[in-house]
Amino acid sequence: MQGIDLSGSVALVTGASRGIGAVIARRLAEAGVKVGVNYLSSPESAEEVVSSIISAGGEALMVEGDVSQEEPAKSTVQQVVSNWGRIDILVNNAGINRDRLLLRMNTDDWDQVIQVDLRGAFLCTRFVMPHLIKQRSGRVVNISSVVGISGNPGQANYAAAKAGLIGFTKSVAREVASRNVTVNALAPGYITTGMVEKLSEAAREKILSRIPMGRFGVAEDVSEAVVFLCSKGASYITGEVLTIDGGMIA
Ligand code: NAP
């Protein structure tokens, strides 16, 4: 995948201050993409991502904004478009989890996860899409999760949001296919970032025993798939969900 050249393209990666989003932003920049690095509460980390891209010879812009709220989501997209005059790629990566078994899950746990993980992707896609349709080209990559396909005890809210994102992906893909805009979802399994690092040793062992490849994923496993889906070689792939899970739910 090292050879993919996306020079001239502009991307917005939501939740790019940390974890998988930060690696996606850096990887897109390495492929020549100018990247809007969206963040909410970690400005220092977002700044580090932007500086590392710029010192490697790329272009990046810090864009603060809560993607789950209409005005900040709109202004996040607008800042990227006014800085570079266009937008070609949207990676809906921002996500949170509030894990609890159903009987202990309160309405806020439910609402917050649905708001960020599902409504956030809707709002950003809604504000980016007119630009993609107008230029008759564009790529949207939604970061779902294998639990949106398989379900997971303790994650009814998160699994519902991630399953919703898959339905959203497939529907929007059908709406915009004739305009040469592709919309796909990635469904990572367990990737070593903040979310996985919070697990207990016992929980980690239990999960590892269910992964045929015998290891957790790394953020690069996801970022390489993003770059592929944004490449010319993927121009006939849309409405697809690609699992990246070491064979876990195969
Ligand atoms: P993470 O390390 O916890 O990072 C989450 C990112 O989302 C941060 O940059 C955070 O920004 C941002 N964010 C949260 N709420 C936001 C909001 N309202 N508006 C804008 N940005 C917001 O998470 P991760 O593990 O990298 O996960 C990234 C994505 O992959 C998520 O959608 C997650 O569900 C999905 N995923 C992860 C795994 C995994 O194993 N890690 C597996 C499957 C899917 P600030 O810090 O600036 O607030």
Residues whose N, C-alpha, C, O or C-beta is under 5 A from the ligand:
A	BS01	NAP	G15 A16 S17 R18 G19 I20 G21 Y39 L40 S41 S42 G65 D66 V67 S68 N93 A94 G95 V116 I143 S144 S145 P188 G189 Y190 I191 T193 G194 M195 V196
